[in-house]
């Protein structure tokens, strides 16, 4: 097995052994299966109601609904609908999967499908970062159904300077049936929670999960760099190079994870106006759908990474 394939297996970006599920039973409802390429830029398969049976694993669900080629005894996903992993134009391409926006730490054959799960496979270049621990493109997950089959409490940490932006998110969550406990940023870590930090970069950057974004996509999985003063956001391409420089009024919505803690989302911006833009315009399913992370600049969405350079 090549070094690339070994690493992909270790971080569970493809599938480990296609083991058995929890056994036959009622088919889980409200399951969604999405297959994309290039960080969500191209949709290969979108099935809000895929064929699913009780006891299905993520691997079995994929095999029921797509043409899957495997390697190494059936335990590694090599291709989906003819799109294969491996070297392509000098890039290292492989399949990664997320359940409710969280990268699994197990292979697809060992992950059971639960009611409400949004399962997302994406084939992309992982030469810059071997692991993207969380993404925003399965919203409203993981807030509604959680992950690993367990709904986690939501902790909303709010910068008092943008309390109105925080209130927008509180209402959006309430409309989804999710009650958010509110606190100030940095007052409690979130091992058992899912967290949303809402605030100016100068405030939220102190968080140990969010701090990883400043260290680049290799550390956080987020293809953006925020200047130390928080006034500019550089949108990166899949190779980690600067693609666009975004200034005043820019919002950013991204997700990452600190070690084994629950995922941490950050709703921030280059200034207070940018935070409000991120909360009001960005925290919507139709806007975040199939995005790894998202900036909003001049009222327009900028998916991250930037897969096509702006003119």
SEDOMAR-22159 format. One record per residue (C-alpha): x, y, z; residue in three letters. Coordinates in Angstrom, 1 decimal, padded with zeros to 4 digits. Example, Ala and Ser with C-alpha at 12.3 -4.5 7.8 and 13.67 -1.06 7.14 Angstrom:
// SEDOMAR-22159
@x=012.3 | y=-004.5 | z=007.8 | r=ALA
@x=013.7 | y=-001.1 | z=007.1 | r=SER
This chain:
// SEDOMAR-22159
@x=000.0 | y=000.0 | z=000.0 | r=UNK
@x=001.3 | y=003.4 | z=-000.9 | r=UNK
@x=002.1 | y=006.1 | z=001.7 | r=UNK
@x=-000.9 | y=008.1 | z=000.6 | r=UNK
@x=-003.3 | y=005.2 | z=000.9 | r=UNK
@x=-001.9 | y=004.3 | z=004.3 | r=UNK
@x=-002.4 | y=007.8 | z=005.6 | r=UNK
@x=-005.9 | y=008.0 | z=004.2 | r=UNK
@x=-006.8 | y=004.8 | z=005.9 | r=UNK
@x=-005.4 | y=006.0 | z=009.3 | r=UNK
@x=-007.5 | y=009.2 | z=009.3 | r=UNK
@x=-010.5 | y=007.3 | z=008.1 | r=UNK
@x=-011.0 | y=009.4 | z=005.0 | r=UNK
@x=-012.0 | y=006.5 | z=003.0 | r=UNK
@x=-013.4 | y=003.2 | z=004.3 | r=UNK
@x=-011.9 | y=000.7 | z=006.6 | r=UNK
@x=-013.2 | y=-002.9 | z=006.6 | r=UNK
@x=-016.7 | y=-003.1 | z=005.4 | r=UNK
@x=-017.9 | y=-004.7 | z=008.7 | r=UNK
@x=-021.4 | y=-005.6 | z=009.7 | r=UNK
@x=-023.9 | y=-003.1 | z=010.9 | r=UNK
@x=-026.0 | y=-003.3 | z=014.0 | r=UNK
@x=-028.3 | y=-005.8 | z=012.5 | r=UNK
@x=-031.6 | y=-005.8 | z=010.6 | r=UNK
@x=-034.4 | y=-003.5 | z=011.7 | r=UNK
@x=-036.4 | y=-000.6 | z=010.6 | r=UNK
@x=-034.7 | y=001.6 | z=008.0 | r=UNK
@x=-033.6 | y=004.9 | z=009.5 | r=UNK
@x=-035.5 | y=007.8 | z=008.1 | r=UNK
@x=-034.5 | y=011.3 | z=006.9 | r=UNK
@x=-031.1 | y=010.1 | z=005.7 | r=UNK
@x=-029.4 | y=012.1 | z=003.0 | r=UNK
@x=-026.5 | y=010.9 | z=000.8 | r=UNK
@x=-024.3 | y=013.4 | z=-001.1 | r=UNK
@x=-021.3 | y=012.7 | z=-003.2 | r=UNK
@x=-019.2 | y=015.6 | z=-004.5 | r=UNK
@x=-015.8 | y=016.5 | z=-005.9 | r=UNK
@x=-013.2 | y=019.2 | z=-005.3 | r=UNK
@x=-014.4 | y=020.4 | z=-001.9 | r=UNK
@x=-018.0 | y=020.3 | z=-002.8 | r=UNK
@x=-017.6 | y=022.3 | z=-006.0 | r=UNK
@x=-019.1 | y=019.6 | z=-008.3 | r=UNK
@x=-022.1 | y=017.4 | z=-007.3 | r=UNK
@x=-021.8 | y=013.8 | z=-008.4 | r=UNK
@x=-024.8 | y=012.4 | z=-006.5 | r=UNK
@x=-027.4 | y=014.0 | z=-004.3 | r=UNK
@x=-030.0 | y=011.8 | z=-002.8 | r=UNK
@x=-032.2 | y=013.2 | z=-000.1 | r=UNK
@x=-034.0 | y=009.8 | z=000.2 | r=UNK
@x=-031.4 | y=007.1 | z=-000.7 | r=UNK
@x=-032.1 | y=003.4 | z=-000.6 | r=UNK
@x=-031.3 | y=002.4 | z=003.0 | r=UNK
@x=-032.1 | y=-000.6 | z=005.2 | r=UNK
@x=-032.0 | y=-001.2 | z=008.9 | r=UNK
@x=-028.5 | y=-002.0 | z=010.1 | r=UNK
@x=-026.8 | y=-000.3 | z=007.1 | r=UNK
@x=-023.3 | y=001.1 | z=007.5 | r=UNK
@x=-022.0 | y=004.1 | z=005.6 | r=UNK
@x=-020.3 | y=001.7 | z=003.3 | r=UNK
@x=-023.4 | y=-000.4 | z=002.6 | r=UNK
@x=-025.4 | y=002.7 | z=002.1 | r=UNK
@x=-022.9 | y=004.0 | z=-000.5 | r=UNK
@x=-022.9 | y=000.7 | z=-002.3 | r=UNK
@x=-026.7 | y=000.6 | z=-002.5 | r=UNK
@x=-026.8 | y=003.9 | z=-004.1 | r=UNK
@x=-023.7 | y=004.3 | z=-006.3 | r=UNK
@x=-021.2 | y=002.3 | z=-008.3 | r=UNK
@x=-018.3 | y=001.7 | z=-005.9 | r=UNK
@x=-014.9 | y=000.2 | z=-006.6 | r=UNK
@x=-012.9 | y=-001.0 | z=-003.7 | r=UNK
@x=-009.4 | y=-002.2 | z=-003.1 | r=UNK
@x=-007.5 | y=-004.2 | z=-000.4 | r=UNK
@x=-010.2 | y=-006.8 | z=000.2 | r=UNK
@x=-013.1 | y=-004.5 | z=-000.2 | r=UNK
@x=-012.1 | y=-002.3 | z=002.7 | r=UNK
@x=-010.9 | y=000.8 | z=000.8 | r=UNK
@x=-013.1 | y=003.0 | z=-001.5 | r=UNK
@x=-011.1 | y=003.6 | z=-004.6 | r=UNK
@x=-013.7 | y=005.0 | z=-006.9 | r=UNK
@x=-017.3 | y=006.2 | z=-006.8 | r=UNK
@x=-019.2 | y=006.3 | z=-010.1 | r=UNK
@x=-015.9 | y=006.0 | z=-012.0 | r=UNK
@x=-014.1 | y=008.8 | z=-010.2 | r=UNK
@x=-011.0 | y=007.3 | z=-008.6 | r=UNK
@x=-008.5 | y=008.3 | z=-006.0 | r=UNK
@x=-004.8 | y=008.4 | z=-006.6 | r=UNK
@x=-002.5 | y=010.8 | z=-008.4 | r=UNK
@x=-004.1 | y=013.2 | z=-010.8 | r=UNK
@x=-002.3 | y=016.0 | z=-012.5 | r=UNK
@x=000.4 | y=015.9 | z=-009.9 | r=UNK
@x=-002.2 | y=016.1 | z=-007.0 | r=UNK
@x=-003.0 | y=013.5 | z=-004.4 | r=UNK
@x=-006.7 | y=012.8 | z=-004.7 | r=UNK
@x=-008.8 | y=010.6 | z=-002.4 | r=UNK
@x=-012.3 | y=010.1 | z=-001.0 | r=UNK
@x=-013.2 | y=011.5 | z=002.4 | r=UNK
@x=-016.5 | y=011.1 | z=004.2 | r=UNK
@x=-018.3 | y=013.1 | z=006.8 | r=UNK
@x=-021.4 | y=012.2 | z=008.9 | r=UNK
@x=-023.4 | y=015.3 | z=009.9 | r=UNK
@x=-020.4 | y=017.5 | z=009.1 | r=UNK
@x=-017.9 | y=015.6 | z=011.2 | r=UNK
@x=-015.1 | y=013.5 | z=009.8 | r=UNK
@x=-015.4 | y=010.0 | z=011.1 | r=UNK
@x=-012.5 | y=008.5 | z=013.1 | r=UNK
@x=-013.6 | y=005.0 | z=011.8 | r=UNK
@x=-013.9 | y=003.5 | z=008.5 | r=UNK
@x=-017.2 | y=003.5 | z=006.5 | r=UNK
@x=-017.8 | y=-000.2 | z=007.2 | r=UNK
@x=-017.7 | y=000.4 | z=011.0 | r=UNK
@x=-020.1 | y=003.5 | z=011.1 | r=UNK
@x=-023.8 | y=002.8 | z=011.4 | r=UNK
@x=-026.4 | y=004.9 | z=009.7 | r=UNK
@x=-028.8 | y=006.6 | z=012.1 | r=UNK
@x=-032.0 | y=008.5 | z=011.5 | r=UNK
@x=-031.4 | y=012.0 | z=010.2 | r=UNK
@x=-027.8 | y=011.4 | z=009.2 | r=UNK
@x=-026.3 | y=013.5 | z=006.4 | r=UNK
@x=-023.6 | y=011.5 | z=004.8 | r=UNK
@x=-021.3 | y=013.3 | z=002.5 | r=UNK
@x=-018.4 | y=011.9 | z=000.5 | r=UNK
@x=-016.0 | y=014.2 | z=-001.3 | r=UNK
@x=-013.0 | y=013.5 | z=-003.5 | r=UNK
@x=-010.4 | y=016.2 | z=-003.2 | r=UNK
@x=-006.7 | y=017.0 | z=-003.1 | r=UNK
@x=-005.4 | y=016.4 | z=000.4 | r=UNK
@x=-001.7 | y=017.3 | z=-000.1 | r=UNK
@x=-002.1 | y=020.4 | z=002.1 | r=UNK
@x=-004.1 | y=018.8 | z=004.9 | r=UNK
@x=-004.6 | y=015.1 | z=005.4 | r=UNK
@x=-007.6 | y=015.8 | z=007.7 | r=UNK
@x=-010.5 | y=018.2 | z=007.7 | r=UNK
@x=-012.1 | y=017.4 | z=011.0 | r=UNK
@x=-015.4 | y=019.3 | z=010.5 | r=UNK
@x=-017.2 | y=021.1 | z=007.7 | r=UNK
@x=-020.2 | y=023.5 | z=007.6 | r=UNK
@x=-021.9 | y=022.1 | z=004.5 | r=UNK
@x=-024.3 | y=019.7 | z=006.3 | r=UNK
@x=-026.1 | y=022.4 | z=008.2 | r=UNK
@x=-028.3 | y=022.2 | z=010.2 | r=UNK
@x=-026.2 | y=019.2 | z=011.3 | r=UNK
@x=-024.6 | y=018.4 | z=013.7 | r=UNK
@x=-026.9 | y=020.6 | z=015.8 | r=UNK
@x=-030.2 | y=018.8 | z=015.2 | r=UNK
@x=-029.2 | y=015.1 | z=015.2 | r=UNK
@x=-025.6 | y=015.2 | z=016.6 | r=UNK
@x=-023.0 | y=012.8 | z=015.5 | r=UNK
@x=-022.0 | y=009.2 | z=016.4 | r=UNK
@x=-025.7 | y=008.6 | z=016.9 | r=UNK
@x=-025.9 | y=011.0 | z=019.8 | r=UNK
@x=-027.3 | y=014.5 | z=019.9 | r=UNK
@x=-025.0 | y=016.8 | z=021.9 | r=UNK
@x=-026.0 | y=020.0 | z=023.8 | r=UNK
@x=-025.2 | y=023.2 | z=021.9 | r=UNK
@x=-023.2 | y=025.9 | z=023.6 | r=UNK
@x=-023.3 | y=029.3 | z=022.0 | r=UNK
@x=-020.5 | y=031.6 | z=023.0 | r=UNK
@x=-021.2 | y=035.3 | z=022.2 | r=UNK
@x=-019.0 | y=038.4 | z=021.9 | r=UNK
@x=-021.1 | y=041.0 | z=023.7 | r=UNK
@x=-020.2 | y=043.6 | z=020.9 | r=UNK
@x=-022.2 | y=041.6 | z=018.4 | r=UNK
@x=-025.0 | y=040.3 | z=020.7 | r=UNK
@x=-027.5 | y=041.0 | z=017.9 | r=UNK
@x=-025.7 | y=038.6 | z=015.6 | r=UNK
@x=-025.8 | y=036.0 | z=018.3 | r=UNK
@x=-029.6 | y=036.5 | z=018.8 | r=UNK
@x=-030.1 | y=035.8 | z=015.1 | r=UNK
@x=-028.4 | y=032.4 | z=015.5 | r=UNK
@x=-030.4 | y=031.7 | z=018.7 | r=UNK
@x=-033.6 | y=032.2 | z=016.8 | r=UNK
@x=-032.5 | y=030.1 | z=013.9 | r=UNK
@x=-031.6 | y=027.3 | z=016.2 | r=UNK
@x=-034.9 | y=027.6 | z=018.1 | r=UNK
@x=-036.8 | y=027.3 | z=014.8 | r=UNK
@x=-034.9 | y=024.0 | z=014.3 | r=UNK
@x=-035.9 | y=022.8 | z=017.8 | r=UNK
@x=-032.5 | y=023.3 | z=019.2 | r=UNK
@x=-032.0 | y=025.2 | z=022.5 | r=UNK
@x=-028.6 | y=026.9 | z=022.9 | r=UNK
@x=-027.0 | y=027.6 | z=026.2 | r=UNK
@x=-025.3 | y=031.0 | z=026.0 | r=UNK
@x=-022.0 | y=032.1 | z=027.5 | r=UNK
@x=-019.1 | y=034.4 | z=026.8 | r=UNK
@x=-016.2 | y=033.1 | z=024.7 | r=UNK
@x=-013.6 | y=031.2 | z=026.5 | r=UNK
@x=-015.6 | y=030.5 | z=029.6 | r=UNK
@x=-015.9 | y=026.7 | z=029.1 | r=UNK
@x=-014.4 | y=024.1 | z=026.9 | r=UNK
@x=-016.6 | y=021.9 | z=024.8 | r=UNK
@x=-015.6 | y=018.2 | z=025.2 | r=UNK
@x=-019.2 | y=017.0 | z=025.4 | r=UNK
@x=-020.8 | y=019.9 | z=023.5 | r=UNK
@x=-021.1 | y=021.2 | z=020.0 | r=UNK
@x=-020.1 | y=024.9 | z=020.1 | r=UNK
@x=-020.7 | y=028.0 | z=018.0 | r=UNK
@x=-018.4 | y=031.0 | z=018.7 | r=UNK
@x=-019.9 | y=034.3 | z=017.5 | r=UNK
@x=-017.7 | y=037.3 | z=017.6 | r=UNK
@x=-014.9 | y=039.5 | z=016.3 | r=UNK
@x=-011.8 | y=037.7 | z=015.4 | r=UNK
@x=-009.8 | y=039.5 | z=018.1 | r=UNK
@x=-012.1 | y=037.8 | z=020.6 | r=UNK
@x=-012.8 | y=034.3 | z=019.2 | r=UNK
@x=-009.2 | y=033.7 | z=018.1 | r=UNK
@x=-008.2 | y=033.0 | z=021.8 | r=UNK
@x=-010.2 | y=029.8 | z=021.7 | r=UNK
@x=-007.9 | y=026.7 | z=021.4 | r=UNK
@x=-010.0 | y=025.2 | z=018.6 | r=UNK
@x=-010.3 | y=028.4 | z=016.6 | r=UNK
@x=-006.6 | y=029.3 | z=017.1 | r=UNK
@x=-005.8 | y=026.4 | z=014.8 | r=UNK
@x=-007.2 | y=028.4 | z=011.9 | r=UNK
@x=-004.4 | y=030.9 | z=012.3 | r=UNK
@x=-001.9 | y=028.1 | z=011.8 | r=UNK
@x=-003.4 | y=027.3 | z=008.4 | r=UNK
@x=-005.4 | y=024.4 | z=006.8 | r=UNK
@x=-002.8 | y=021.8 | z=007.8 | r=UNK
@x=-003.8 | y=022.4 | z=011.4 | r=UNK
@x=-007.5 | y=023.3 | z=011.1 | r=UNK
@x=-008.7 | y=022.0 | z=007.8 | r=UNK
@x=-010.0 | y=025.5 | z=007.0 | r=UNK
@x=-008.6 | y=027.1 | z=003.8 | r=UNK
@x=-008.5 | y=030.7 | z=005.1 | r=UNK
@x=-005.9 | y=032.9 | z=006.8 | r=UNK
@x=-007.0 | y=035.7 | z=009.1 | r=UNK
@x=-004.6 | y=038.5 | z=009.6 | r=UNK
@x=-003.4 | y=039.0 | z=013.2 | r=UNK
@x=-005.4 | y=042.2 | z=013.5 | r=UNK
@x=-008.4 | y=040.4 | z=012.1 | r=UNK
@x=-009.1 | y=043.1 | z=009.5 | r=UNK
@x=-008.5 | y=040.9 | z=006.4 | r=UNK
@x=-009.2 | y=037.3 | z=005.4 | r=UNK
@x=-007.2 | y=035.6 | z=002.7 | r=UNK
@x=-009.1 | y=032.9 | z=000.9 | r=UNK
@x=-006.9 | y=030.0 | z=-000.1 | r=UNK
@x=-007.0 | y=027.6 | z=-003.0 | r=UNK
@x=-006.7 | y=023.8 | z=-002.6 | r=UNK
@x=-002.9 | y=024.1 | z=-002.7 | r=UNK
@x=-002.9 | y=026.5 | z=000.2 | r=UNK
@x=-002.0 | y=029.5 | z=-002.0 | r=UNK
@x=-003.7 | y=032.9 | z=-001.6 | r=UNK
@x=-006.6 | y=033.2 | z=-004.1 | r=UNK
@x=-008.5 | y=036.3 | z=-002.8 | r=UNK
@x=-007.9 | y=038.9 | z=-000.2 | r=UNK
@x=-011.1 | y=040.0 | z=001.5 | r=UNK
@x=-011.4 | y=043.2 | z=003.5 | r=UNK
@x=-013.9 | y=045.2 | z=005.5 | r=UNK
@x=-017.4 | y=043.8 | z=006.0 | r=UNK
@x=-016.3 | y=040.2 | z=005.3 | r=UNK
@x=-017.9 | y=037.4 | z=007.3 | r=UNK
@x=-016.5 | y=033.9 | z=007.8 | r=UNK
@x=-018.2 | y=030.6 | z=008.9 | r=UNK
@x=-016.0 | y=027.6 | z=009.5 | r=UNK
@x=-015.8 | y=024.5 | z=011.6 | r=UNK
@x=-012.9 | y=022.7 | z=013.2 | r=UNK
@x=-012.2 | y=020.5 | z=016.2 | r=UNK
@x=-009.8 | y=020.4 | z=019.1 | r=UNK
@x=-008.6 | y=016.8 | z=019.6 | r=UNK
@x=-011.5 | y=014.7 | z=020.8 | r=UNK
@x=-013.8 | y=017.6 | z=021.7 | r=UNK
@x=-017.1 | y=018.1 | z=019.8 | r=UNK
@x=-016.9 | y=020.2 | z=016.7 | r=UNK
@x=-016.5 | y=024.0 | z=017.1 | r=UNK
@x=-018.1 | y=026.4 | z=014.6 | r=UNK
@x=-016.9 | y=030.0 | z=014.4 | r=UNK
@x=-019.1 | y=032.8 | z=013.0 | r=UNK
@x=-016.7 | y=035.7 | z=012.7 | r=UNK
@x=-015.6 | y=038.5 | z=010.4 | r=UNK
@x=-013.2 | y=041.3 | z=009.7 | r=UNK
@x=-015.3 | y=043.7 | z=011.8 | r=UNK
@x=-018.6 | y=043.8 | z=013.6 | r=UNK
@x=-020.4 | y=044.3 | z=010.3 | r=UNK
@x=-018.7 | y=041.1 | z=009.0 | r=UNK
@x=-019.9 | y=039.1 | z=012.0 | r=UNK
@x=-023.4 | y=040.3 | z=011.4 | r=UNK
@x=-023.2 | y=039.4 | z=007.7 | r=UNK
@x=-022.0 | y=035.9 | z=008.6 | r=UNK
@x=-024.8 | y=035.3 | z=011.1 | r=UNK
@x=-027.7 | y=036.9 | z=009.1 | r=UNK
@x=-026.8 | y=035.8 | z=005.5 | r=UNK
@x=-024.6 | y=032.8 | z=006.1 | r=UNK
@x=-026.2 | y=030.6 | z=008.7 | r=UNK
@x=-028.8 | y=029.1 | z=006.4 | r=UNK
@x=-029.0 | y=025.7 | z=004.9 | r=UNK
@x=-029.3 | y=026.9 | z=001.3 | r=UNK
@x=-026.2 | y=029.0 | z=001.7 | r=UNK
@x=-024.0 | y=026.6 | z=003.5 | r=UNK
@x=-025.0 | y=023.5 | z=001.5 | r=UNK
@x=-021.9 | y=021.4 | z=000.4 | r=UNK
@x=-019.4 | y=024.1 | z=001.6 | r=UNK
@x=-016.4 | y=023.1 | z=003.5 | r=UNK
@x=-016.2 | y=026.6 | z=004.9 | r=UNK
@x=-017.7 | y=029.9 | z=003.7 | r=UNK
@x=-016.7 | y=033.6 | z=003.5 | r=UNK
@x=-019.2 | y=036.3 | z=002.5 | r=UNK
@x=-017.7 | y=039.4 | z=000.9 | r=UNK
@x=-019.5 | y=042.3 | z=-000.7 | r=UNK
@x=-022.7 | y=040.3 | z=-000.1 | r=UNK
@x=-021.5 | y=037.3 | z=-002.2 | r=UNK
@x=-020.6 | y=033.8 | z=-000.9 | r=UNK
@x=-017.0 | y=032.8 | z=-001.3 | r=UNK
@x=-016.7 | y=029.0 | z=-000.8 | r=UNK
@x=-013.5 | y=027.8 | z=000.8 | r=UNK
@x=-011.2 | y=026.7 | z=-000.5 | r=UNK
@x=-011.5 | y=028.8 | z=-003.7 | r=UNK
@x=-011.5 | y=026.3 | z=-006.5 | r=UNK
@x=-011.5 | y=028.8 | z=-009.3 | r=UNK
@x=-009.5 | y=032.0 | z=-009.2 | r=UNK
@x=-011.4 | y=035.3 | z=-009.4 | r=UNK
@x=-010.6 | y=037.4 | z=-012.4 | r=UNK
